[in-house]
Amino acid sequence: MGKFVITTQKNGEFRFNLKAGNGQIILASESYTGKPACLNGIESVKKNAPLDARYEQKVSKNGKPYFNLKAANGQIIGTSELYESEAAMKNGIESVKKNAPDATIDDQTA
């Protein structure tokens, strides 16, 4: 089962990573100035992850595929790692779809 891991950065801002059952990070958030906003981001990922239309498939400057997960308003709520192939990226999307909706929250900021 997946989990969202909330951490505090050196500048005091919060971010989360969605990890698959094997511990691999499959989605990373932006930085949030407060924990409530970070928690709202997690809820948005849970709600939007099952929807195909929310995934934007991209290619990085060095030619590696990755994806963004967007909220209904078009705002990016999570970004994947860079993948070696389009097939691997598509597997990453499926992993987010599978893991995000029921993922637990591991708050490491407390």
Secondary structure, 3 states (H helix, E strand, C coil): CCEEEEEECCCCCEEEEEECCCCCEEEECCCECCHHHHHHHHHHHHHHCCCHHHEEEEECCCCCEEEEEECCCCCEEEECCCCCCHHHHHHHHHHHHHHCCCCEEEECCC
